[in-house]
């Protein structure tokens, strides 16, 4: 019986107001992930260039 009351309350209740502040959380996570990947690629490239410069040439 309680589940029926909860269902009716959910269906009758007004929708919650939408937050209009900035980007959505998923967009923010996607941007931050892109920044982290870019930094990781840059660090990897810098290490590769450094190691290749220090290797002896035959």
Order of alpha helices (4+ residues) and beta strands (2+ residues): alpha-alpha
